[in-house]
Amino acid sequence: QYMVFSCADSRVCPSVTMGLEPGEAFTVRNIANMVPAYCKIKHAGVGSAIEYAVCALKVELIVVIGHSRCGGIKALLS
């Protein structure tokens, strides 16, 4: 099983890009496929998703995928 972080951009679907079947990957999508540093107070959604995937689903591989012309990354860098 995989955990996949992907951009929320509707033009990019991680299941299609990676050829995954339903149930094959636990997927988290957000703007610019961000994985913030662990913090108990901030960004709890991402941290809890990682904890659930590793502890409950026993995923062994976490993949972070990006795409070209990402508006989130462009905004971050400007």
trRosetta pair geometry for C-beta under 8 A, 3 or more apart (Angstrom, degrees):
i j d omega theta_ij theta_ji phi_ij phi_ji
1 24 7.2 -169 -125 -179 65 44
1 25 7.0 153 -170 -105 68 43
1 26 7.0 42 168 -9 112 96
1 57 6.0 -122 125 155 156 106
1 58 6.9 93 45 86 130 72
1 59 4.8 -99 105 -105 101 75
1 60 7.1 108 61 15 71 77
1 61 7.8 176 97 39 45 86
2 20 7.5 -106 49 -109 131 138
2 24 6.9 19 29 141 102 76
2 25 4.2 -27 75 -116 101 95
2 26 7.2 -165 97 29 52 67
2 59 6.2 71 -157 -150 11 116
2 61 5.1 -39 -115 82 77 101
2 62 7.5 142 -169 -100 68 28
2 63 5.9 -5 -172 5 119 114
3 25 6.9 151 -103 -169 18 82
3 26 4.8 -25 -109 71 74 99
3 27 7.6 170 -162 -83 52 31
3 28 7.2 17 179 0 94 102
3 49 7.8 140 -159 146 126 94
3 50 7.1 103 160 -118 162 60
3 53 4.2 51 -87 -177 134 156
3 54 7.7 -46 -26 -54 149 70
3 57 7.7 125 -70 82 101 138
3 59 4.6 95 -28 136 98 169
3 61 7.2 -180 28 95 70 51
3 62 4.6 -18 69 -113 108 76
3 63 7.1 167 85 24 53 67
4 14 4.9 152 139 167 144 153
4 18 7.0 -128 -106 -5 151 158
4 20 7.8 -129 -21 -25 151 161
4 25 4.8 26 -6 166 116 135
4 26 7.3 163 20 79 70 46
4 27 4.8 -18 66 -110 100 77
4 28 7.2 -179 90 30 52 64
4 62 7.9 179 -78 -160 28 52
4 63 5.0 -15 -111 69 72 101
4 64 7.9 154 -162 -89 51 28
4 65 6.6 -12 -165 9 99 110
5 27 8.0 157 -86 -159 24 58
5 28 5.2 -20 -107 72 69 100
5 29 7.7 152 -162 -90 48 36
5 30 7.6 -33 -162 27 92 93
5 33 4.9 115 139 -168 92 94
5 34 7.9 -119 176 65 130 22
5 35 5.6 -54 -112 -60 172 108
5 62 7.3 33 -11 177 101 93
5 63 7.1 -164 27 97 70 51
5 64 4.4 -10 62 -113 115 74
5 65 7.1 164 81 24 61 61
6 12 6.5 -154 175 122 113 112
6 14 4.0 -133 -55 -54 158 124
6 17 8.0 156 -124 36 138 140
6 27 6.4 -19 17 -163 114 104
6 28 7.4 151 26 82 66 50
6 29 5.0 -29 77 -104 85 83
6 33 5.3 -53 -161 -99 14 116
6 65 5.4 -5 -101 64 83 97
7 12 5.5 49 64 65 107 139
7 29 6.7 12 110 -156 19 87
7 30 7.5 -72 -138 79 36 38
7 31 6.9 22 -151 -150 77 27
7 32 6.1 17 -113 -92 97 13
7 33 4.7 -67 -60 -36 61 92
7 66 6.6 72 -36 -136 114 55
7 67 5.9 -95 20 19 139 108
7 70 5.8 -134 -104 -129 155 118
7 72 6.5 -172 -137 23 109 134
8 29 4.7 118 -91 150 63 99
8 30 5.5 -9 -40 -155 110 13
8 31 5.4 -38 24 -68 120 50
8 72 7.9 93 36 -44 94 142
9 12 4.9 51 83 20 104 104
9 67 6.7 -108 56 52 143 139
9 70 6.7 -124 -33 -127 143 77
9 71 7.3 135 -90 23 116 98
9 72 7.8 -129 -47 -6 102 109
11 67 7.8 -176 93 133 99 162
12 17 6.7 10 -169 -45 79 136
12 67 4.7 -129 -92 -39 150 157
13 16 4.1 57 86 16 111 111
13 17 6.4 168 83 -14 55 88
14 17 5.5 -56 -136 42 33 113
14 18 5.7 7 172 3 70 114
14 20 7.1 5 129 22 80 131
14 25 7.1 -103 125 96 120 149
14 27 5.7 169 64 -129 139 129
14 29 7.4 -155 -7 -81 121 105
14 65 6.2 138 -116 53 104 135
15 18 6.6 -67 -136 51 19 92
15 19 7.9 -109 168 75 51 1
15 20 4.6 -98 -139 64 67 99
15 21 7.8 129 -161 -60 106 5
15 22 7.6 19 -141 -76 144 52
15 24 7.9 120 -129 54 91 109
15 25 7.1 -167 -94 46 77 119
15 27 7.3 -69 -51 -58 90 154
16 19 7.5 23 -174 -72 27 39
17 65 7.0 166 109 143 147 158
18 25 7.2 44 86 -23 147 157
18 63 7.9 105 -98 102 149 159
18 65 7.6 -148 -56 -38 114 162
20 24 4.3 -156 -168 76 96 129
20 25 4.9 -35 -156 1 159 117
21 24 4.7 96 57 -27 71 126
26 49 7.6 174 146 -178 115 92
26 52 7.8 -157 -179 105 154 99
26 53 4.8 -172 83 -111 150 107
26 57 5.7 120 -40 74 145 176
26 59 6.2 -105 26 -59 121 140
28 46 6.7 105 175 -123 153 72
28 49 4.9 88 -84 152 134 159
29 33 7.5 -51 -140 -96 52 74
30 33 6.6 128 62 -104 74 27
30 34 5.7 -71 96 40 122 86
30 46 7.3 -54 -12 -81 153 110
31 34 6.8 7 82 -3 65 112
31 72 4.1 164 168 -105 86 137
32 66 7.7 1 -168 -123 58 103
32 70 5.8 109 -112 155 71 130
32 72 2.9 -138 -50 119 96 128
32 73 5.0 141 -130 -54 111 67
32 75 7.9 -120 -55 50 133 98
32 76 6.2 77 -119 -24 168 134
33 64 5.8 136 150 -167 121 86
33 65 6.6 -133 -130 73 166 46
33 66 5.6 -141 39 -89 138 70
33 72 7.9 145 9 78 56 146
34 46 7.5 -77 105 -90 81 155
34 72 7.6 -119 -35 155 103 137
35 46 6.2 171 -135 -180 55 136
35 50 7.9 85 -149 -65 108 130
35 64 6.1 -87 -16 -99 131 134
36 39 7.2 -44 127 12 115 108
36 42 7.2 -81 127 120 151 104
36 43 4.3 -117 62 -111 139 171
36 46 5.9 119 33 61 89 153
37 43 8.0 113 64 51 49 151
38 47 5.6 102 -133 -111 74 118
39 42 4.5 10 95 50 138 85
39 43 5.9 83 50 43 104 99
39 44 7.9 -87 91 -68 75 62
39 47 7.1 -138 51 -49 49 146
40 44 7.4 29 -179 -98 36 95
40 47 7.6 -128 -99 115 36 167
41 44 7.3 -79 157 -56 13 102
43 46 5.0 -27 170 33 99 112
43 47 6.1 100 115 -17 85 100
44 47 5.6 -64 -145 47 36 110
44 48 5.6 34 160 -21 73 111
45 48 6.0 -57 -142 38 23 106
45 49 6.3 26 156 -22 61 107
46 49 5.7 -54 -149 33 30 113
46 50 6.6 29 154 -17 64 103
47 50 5.8 -54 -151 35 32 109
47 51 6.3 31 153 -17 66 107
48 51 5.5 -52 -143 39 35 113
48 52 6.1 37 156 -20 67 106
49 52 5.8 -54 -146 37 28 111
49 53 6.3 28 156 -19 63 108
50 53 5.8 -57 -146 37 29 111
50 54 6.2 16 162 -9 66 111
50 62 7.3 17 -129 -113 95 146
51 54 6.2 -64 -143 43 25 102
51 55 5.6 -2 172 5 67 120
52 55 6.5 -64 -123 51 19 93
52 56 5.0 -24 -166 27 63 122
52 57 6.7 50 141 -6 70 102
53 56 7.3 -26 -73 53 8 83
53 57 5.0 -40 -149 46 45 124
53 59 4.6 -20 164 15 95 131
53 62 7.4 102 114 -94 144 101
54 57 7.4 17 -19 56 10 81
54 58 7.4 41 -174 -113 34 22
54 59 6.0 -73 -88 52 47 86
55 58 7.8 -25 155 -68 11 53
59 62 6.7 90 125 -68 127 74
66 70 6.1 -68 -172 -40 98 149
66 73 7.1 50 -156 -48 130 143
67 70 5.7 123 70 -66 75 99
69 74 7.7 -1 -166 -43 46 127
70 73 4.1 62 88 15 115 108
70 74 6.5 177 92 -14 58 85
71 74 5.4 -53 -143 38 34 116
71 75 6.2 35 157 -19 67 104
72 75 5.9 -54 -149 36 28 109
72 76 6.4 31 151 -21 62 107
73 76 5.4 -52 -147 35 34 116
73 77 6.3 24 158 -13 67 109
74 77 6.2 -64 -148 41 26 104
74 78 6.4 19 157 -20 64 113
75 78 6.0 -61 -142 34 29 107
